[in-house]
Amino acid sequence: MKTKIYILCIALFLLNSSCNDGFLDTTPYDSIASANIFSNDTYALNALYGAYNSLAQNSFAANFYVFVSALGPEGYGRVRGDWGISQGMGIADARNGQYLNNYRNFYRTIIYANDVIVGLDGNENVTETVRNQYIGEAKFLRGLCYFYLWNLFGGVVILDKPIPVEDSYLPRNTKEEVLDLIIADFSDAITKLPASNEGRATKGAAVAMLGKTYLYNKQWSEAAEQFEILLAAPFEYDLVENYADNFRFQTQNNEESVFEIQYSMNPGSGSSFNNWFGTRVVGLGPGQDYCEMSQRAFKVFTYSDDSPIDFSTIPQRSNYSNDVTYGNDLTDWYQEVLTGVDKRLHQSAILPGSRYHGYTDRLYKYYWPISIHRSDDPPALWHTFGDDAIIPIRKFVTEGQENTVGRTECPTNFPVIRFADVLLMYAEAKNEVSGPDANVYNAIDRVRERAELLGLISLKPSLTKDEMRREIWLERFREFMFESILFFDVRRWHVAHTDDPVFGLNHTEVDFRLMTEWYKKVFRENRDYLWPIPGAEIDINPLITQNPGWN
């Protein structure tokens, strides 16, 4: 059973009190020690659930994770204005609402976590075992939020304890100081968390995030050491047989799950994945196609023997006298050329010729162009943008049940970290430490085997460290499309500013015959590796300085 997260009424009051114009004004801390919030185990649990629920709020997690996927190499935003287009085009400034919303949302959860940590520290009204575990969970959540803030903004203000109102305007801490806090929080959480606790933070989740923090900081040996812990007893993580089971609410919280943000069908407990990712079937579905698959994503997928997809034979519209014949031939061509390709491509996106159960359990087929095939059997899969040639997303959408669960009530969890990520990060760290040894090959080949690809150990047994690094990067692209991971990968690898045909955000397609360009992504090396500190926060607190290039 999925853990249902409730919020204590007093916790809601604290949240609303803290979300004022001066968000980092921590006045609510003055009342932490009062009332009965932490007077027994049950009340303490309700307060902890407030922190979990803050992280899962629809306007936060679903929005953030889809947003950064649209800004990564695998996707692009389709809605003009604030939602990924202006950021992707490089024209957003520090006043952009997305930067502000995400900045404040992370701090909101940090405030909740701090409430729990401070309220339980030394509190003898709560059972000692419970007290330690809940503090560990709160530190995990705080560490997770600072992990994202550290990657997005660099050095930020550290709030790790109650601060009097008169001292609430603080300067930014250094990036190194924030890193130290993240490592300390995850390390302490490891000592306090249980090995299993469905729907909540566990010892394994803290180990994984500590390893990920080391990896992002290029502390390769320390990262490998943490990931190795998760490969042995008492941990029992494994890859699920069917890749798609990681993104269906019926099969979530499985053996591959390390930490997931929890959602359910209960009113007010779902996410907006059906809206952000979902397609609009025959004009009825709730989806808005906010994020689509980019053209470059096709380039990373191969057949089982690692041979690339050949697009040189794609039918050309200029050779046809009408759209009907062209559309039929184009759809058939896609189905033929994509047969035998890496299963993850088919399980991540809706491709031309694919069958799809959309708004209801009725079967649809995706044609290019669409409108002339609406009366076919099965009818054409419709989407928000008419006959535009886009690649909609399958992941996270409640296929065949969008009319049941609605636009903002998607019950599919979001996997913050999966065991596949642990394996590929372990391979990356070990490769940087000692080159492509058996441990590296074994880890990456476990992931490839599930996708029905031949192992690198048989295809490319003599890779150099640099060559293996590239293979790991490509494998991560195939495995983690639309999971918010690639956005951070290309930044930590420092390749986002390049014109690399796969990973560089400044690459322009000139030889690809899939779609016309919707807009060109622009990434400035001297600015865009960090987001701007929101202008509204600098207005409130003059001690906060702006990131380079954003003034």
BELMO-V209796 format. One record per backbone hydrogen bond with DSSP energy under -0.5 kcal/mol. NH is the residue of the N-H (numbers start at 0). CO is the residue of the C=O. If there is no record, write none. Layout:
((NH CO) (NH CO))
This chain:
((4 2) (5 3) (7 45) (10 7) (11 7) (12 8) (13 9) (14 10) (15 11) (16 12) (17 13) (18 14) (19 17) (22 20) (24 21) (25 23) (26 24) (28 25) (29 26) (30 27) (31 28) (33 30) (36 33) (38 35) (43 39) (44 40) (45 41) (46 42) (47 43) (48 44) (49 45) (50 46) (50 47) (51 47) (52 48) (53 49) (54 50) (55 51) (56 52) (56 53) (59 56) (60 54) (60 56) (62 57) (63 59) (64 60) (65 61) (66 62) (67 63) (68 64) (69 65) (70 66) (71 67) (71 68) (74 68) (74 71) (75 291) (77 289) (78 289) (79 77) (81 79) (83 81) (84 78) (85 80) (87 83) (88 84) (89 86) (90 85) (91 85) (95 92) (99 95) (100 96) (101 97) (102 98) (103 99) (104 100) (105 101) (106 102) (107 103) (108 104) (109 105) (110 106) (111 107) (112 108) (113 109) (114 110) (115 111) (116 112) (117 113) (118 114) (119 115) (120 116) (122 119) (123 121) (125 122) (130 126) (131 127) (132 128) (133 129) (134 130) (135 131) (136 132) (137 133) (138 134) (139 135) (140 136) (141 137) (142 138) (143 139) (144 140) (145 141) (146 142) (147 143) (148 144) (149 145) (150 146) (151 147) (152 148) (153 148) (153 149) (158 156) (159 157) (166 163) (167 164) (169 167) (171 542) (172 155) (177 173) (178 174) (179 175) (180 176) (181 177) (182 178) (183 179) (184 180) (185 181) (186 182) (187 183) (188 184) (189 185) (190 186) (191 187) (191 188) (192 188) (199 196) (202 193) (205 201) (206 202) (207 203) (208 204) (209 205) (210 206) (211 207) (212 208) (213 209) (214 210) (215 211) (216 212) (217 214) (218 213) (219 217) (222 218) (223 219) (224 220) (225 221) (226 222) (227 223) (228 224) (229 225) (229 226) (230 226) (230 227) (231 228) (234 231) (237 254) (242 240) (244 241) (245 242) (246 243) (247 244) (250 247) (251 248) (256 253) (257 416) (258 416) (260 413) (261 259) (263 268) (268 265) (270 409) (274 271) (274 406) (275 271) (276 272) (277 272) (280 278) (282 279) (283 280) (284 280) (286 278) (287 274) (288 277) (289 274) (289 275) (290 275) (291 75) (292 390) (293 73) (296 293) (297 294) (298 295) (299 295) (299 296) (300 296) (300 297) (302 306) (303 339) (305 302) (308 300) (310 308) (313 310) (318 315) (319 316) (325 321) (326 322) (327 323) (328 324) (329 325) (330 326) (331 327) (332 328) (333 329) (334 330) (335 331) (336 332) (337 333) (338 335) (340 337) (341 301) (342 450) (344 341) (345 341) (346 342) (347 343) (347 344) (348 344) (349 391) (350 348) (352 365) (353 350) (355 363) (357 355) (357 361) (363 355) (364 378) (365 353) (366 364) (372 369) (373 370) (375 372) (379 372) (380 364) (381 379) (385 382) (387 384) (389 387) (391 389) (392 276) (393 347) (394 347) (395 246) (396 393) (398 396) (399 356) (399 357) (400 397) (401 357) (402 358) (403 400) (404 400) (405 401) (408 405) (409 270) (413 260) (414 412) (415 258) (415 413) (416 258) (418 255) (421 417) (422 418) (423 419) (424 420) (425 421) (426 422) (427 423) (428 424) (429 425) (430 426) (431 427) (432 428) (433 429) (434 430) (436 434) (440 436) (441 437) (442 438) (443 439) (444 440) (445 441) (446 442) (447 443) (448 444) (449 445) (450 446) (451 448) (452 447) (453 303) (457 454) (458 454) (459 455) (462 459) (467 463) (468 464) (469 465) (470 466) (471 467) (472 468) (473 469) (474 470) (475 471) (476 472) (477 473) (478 474) (479 475) (482 479) (484 479) (487 483) (487 484) (488 484) (489 485) (490 486) (491 487) (492 488) (493 490) (494 489) (495 489) (497 494) (503 499) (504 495) (505 497) (506 503) (520 518) (521 87) (524 522) (526 523) (527 523) (529 526) (530 151) (534 93) (536 533) (537 533) (538 534) (539 535) (540 536) (541 539) (543 540) (549 546))
